Amino acid sequence: MQMLYQWELGGNTPEQVGASFFEERKAGPEVQRFARELFSGAVGEVNKLDSMIRAHAENWRLERMAAVDRGILRLAVYELLHCPETPPAAVIDEALEIARRFSGQGSVEFINGLLDSVLKSLPGKTKPSL
């Protein structure tokens, strides 16, 4: 999420963000690989992800959402679509934990509702029990 935030608001290219993000952060090679994979995948499909988010965001325009929330949603929707090895409940739970840590009041409920709606719309996915 932080990489997406840096990309969107910092005006850096995905390559610049990917090259510099872990310079001052400690993370093992597997964590870095997975984070870069999610970041580059979400950036590559940002229009598709935004379209899905818009379709499930009742009475909310994407542009009015907090940048942190957009990043969390993009990342979680990407992971729901492309990481079948990660249970949907774990994807949503992680998104909610990130929202609790980095986002504002009301964001957790908003993100939970939107991701639940997205999940219900995906063929073959089941609603998680959180």
Secondary structure, DSSP 4 states (H G I P E B T S, - for coil): -HHHHHHHHH---HHHHHHHGGGSS---HHHHHHHHHHHHHHHHTHHHHHHHHHHH-TT--GGGS-HHHHHHHHHHHHHHHH-TTS-HHHHHHHHHHHHHHHS-TTHHHHHHHHHHHHHHHSTT------
